[in-house]
Amino acid sequence: MQKKYNTWEDWAKAYYGQLVGCTIKEFKIEDNSQVDDGYTDDQFPVFVLEKKGYKDIKISVSQDEEGNGSGFLFIEENKWWLTQITKMVGDI
């Protein structure tokens, strides 16, 4: 039986909370071109995560819960990107 949640935030904490403690093991692009429905993007960013005592899990970055196309992750406070920009344009 599926658990009922009072709010979206409760659901999100349970759903995304399962990722806490996982480590990114691999990043890849999955080509979904064999499924050509004319609506979706062909390539999805994918992360493979590992956690001791659990099977590896795969996270596909989608624009919505239906998988209607690849999505975008905002990587905040990204020091690597800041150093790359600084190298290109100088200290801001």
WOWONOR-V636078 format. One record per run of one state. SS is the DSSP state (H for helix, E for strand, L for the rest). FROM is the first residue (numbers start at 1). LEN is the number of residues. If there is no record, write none. Layout:
BEGIN
SS/FROM/LEN + SS/FROM/LEN
END
This chain:
BEGIN
L/1/7 + H/8/10 + L/18/5 + E/23/9 + L/32/11 + E/43/8 + L/51/6 + E/57/4 + L/61/1 + E/62/1 + L/63/7 + E/70/1 + L/71/8 + H/79/11 + L/90/3
END
